[in-house]
Amino acid sequence: MADAPDPLVLDLVEWVALEPRPYAAVLDRWRTSCPRLTVWEDALDRGFVKRVSAAELGAQVIVTQAGEKFLRDNGRANR
């Protein structure tokens, strides 16, 4: 399986870094059935984002320390 282009993974990680996102919203925006465009799966597999549960908010997606480093290393500091 080919990795999604880094610019798209960077876009996803940067978007999540702005604020935790509802899991359903992330899947709605970033999940695809195209086997060559696996942005969500690549970000998750590479450890840049993770799913967590918040009692009052439900499942959320947050950026990990690896994701923050990925942003910094690519000139996209967490805003």
C-alpha positions, -999 to +999 in steps of 0.1 A: +000+000+000+014+034-010+016+061+016-005+092+012+016+122+000+031+140+030+014+173+021-020+157+027-010+140+059+005+173+070-029+190+062-048+165+083-024+167+113-024+205+112-062+206+110-065+183+141-037+203+159-059+234+158-083+217+182-094+182+190-119+170+164-149+146+168-139+112+154-170+112+131-160+146+117-125+134+109-137+103+092-163+123+073-137+147+060-106+125+056-117+089+050-118+076+015-125+043-003-096+050-027-069+025-019-042+050-032-054+079-010-051+068+026-045+100+044-064+092+076-050+057+078-014+069+072-016+096+098-030+070+123-006+043+114+024+067+116+013+077+151+006+114+143-030+113+156-049+091+179-085+085+190-094+091+226-127+090+245-140+120+264-171+112+286-191+143+276-178+147+241-175+111+228-147+099+206-122+126+197-091+127+175-060+145+189-025+151+177+003+131+194+038+142+203+050+125+171+024+145+152+036+178+167+071+169+158+060+160+123+045+195+120+075+213+134+099+193+112+079+203+081+076+240+090+041+238+103+043+248+139+013+241+160-007+273+160 
